[in-house]
Amino acid sequence: MNELRDLYQEVILDHSKRPRNFRKPETVTAEAHGRNPLCGDTLTVFVDIENGTIKDIAWEGHGCAISTASASMMTESLKGKTLAEGNNLFEWFHRLLTAPPDLGAPAGPLGKLAVFSGVREFPVRVKCATLAWHTLKAALDRDARPVSTE
Amino acid sequence: MKTVAPLDVVRVRRDFPIFERAVRGKRLVYLDNANSTQKPRVVLDAERTFYERGYANIHRGVYLLSQEATEAYDRARARVAGFLGARNPAEVVFVRGTTEAINLVASSWGRANLSAGDEVVVSEMEHHSGIVPWQLACAASGARLRVIPVTDAGELDLEAAAAIIGPKTKIVSLIHVSNALGTINPVDEIIALAKRRGIPVLLDGAQAISHGPIDVTALGCDFYVFSGHKLFGPTGIGVLWGRAELLDAMPPYQGGGNMIHTVTFEKTTYAPLPFKFEAGTVNIAGALGLHAAIDYVDGLSWEAIRAHEGALLARALDRLAAIPGLRFQGSPKHRAPVMSLTVDGIHPHDVGTVLDAEGVAVRAGHHCVQPLMARFGVPATVRASLSFYNTADDVEALAAGIEKAIEVFRG
């Protein structure tokens, strides 16, 4: 039961029920569609990049509590960040999810995102937590110009 | 009339070593039997004894070990034939599983029999393994795939079936029992429809095989396929049974050792059935394990198994229906102990994870039936599937776990 509480922390439940930035922004410089064929989760991530900074980021789609909360919290954490900061955060987030459970959760710059550390006990759910992040990466890779201009 | 003694589940569970372990500190409640079944000790012993005491390749050696292995493999084939009510063991081809069996028929029978303008009939509730091999065969031949629709209850639309199975139909390939909904299809009626036009019928018995006796002769089908691992046997072994005249007329599926009669660079002739379809070194230990699994199940009495599973299913449907917000997908009248369900406001994966934390193993996802999921308008479901070793306590653990999920998410 503790594992369950660690996984479905209040913050995660809150974001899964009331996802933030659940919309399509007026200006979109890049977007990508992500899908988890195993469970049918599907989402689209929209970004508005200006001078290497994530001016706006939002998403639409549907999925489980973990993927919904992750998409919601990702958009909250990244708004206003530079692309380099965003990449760094994804690396830390990935480390958080894949580190052995008996090690302490790496803190780094994760902030609120550290609530996802409980996912480590349920390795099949790691893909749910990273779906939005991988989709964002695909959006940014496809639209490489804003990344390379700065 | 003789009444059969009820299944002694406590004793039966002792035959399955896995029930001795705990998961996440809880008693293992295994309700993913439609996915794969657990193995009784006799199956494990059969494989181990073969590797420890009798191992050699078959059909090749002049020495005693090889001869013994060959005889044991032949006995396994004869046992499968008997189990399926087939008259001729040569009609039993060992394959890796249901998927390979359907691919074999779609590819080999399809190559010899399908051409542009022909139609292949499947149903909307087929597993992907009953769809994709036929799509490949249709793409190769120019034939067209026709689909018998499924009703809201999760049953085949028989009126539509009668209209779809027509003069252009070359084969009907149908799942005997739905892996997602548990629907036991009226295969007798479909076979009768097809036979009126002389159309061969393939039945995918992956789910049916563990829930009751199968008699291919009485059924009157032309191909029957199943996987050993869903019948308490090993993975990597499965069966294609086919009528000898159909199998004889089909070209080989794979070429290689064991499937030939003579090989020259000018002309190769093929071995007789069933060897024509068993190229390369086969899964000998798997076949012996399957033999042991069949002996085990046959030793239990199908009547007792069906009574036990039927009572458990009724109990589960009753208990789960009382949970607010829980919806069953499909409500077939004739049903194997399989249930697909959703819980309002909670994604099936989250239900599955809460159940996992309680030691309850279910499948959450699309169950390899994406067209059927689309038909019911859900991306995924939670599926609980029972077997004879499940108990009323298992059903209660499932229901309590779902109630816990509701508490976590709505709490």
Interface residues (C-beta under 8 A of the other chain):
Chain A: M1 E3 L4 L7 Y8 L13 L38 C39 G40 D41 T42 H62 G63 C64 A65 I66 F122 R125 C128
Chain B: R24 I346 H347 P348 H349 D350 T353 V354 D356 A357 A364 G365 H366 M373 P379 A380 V408 F409
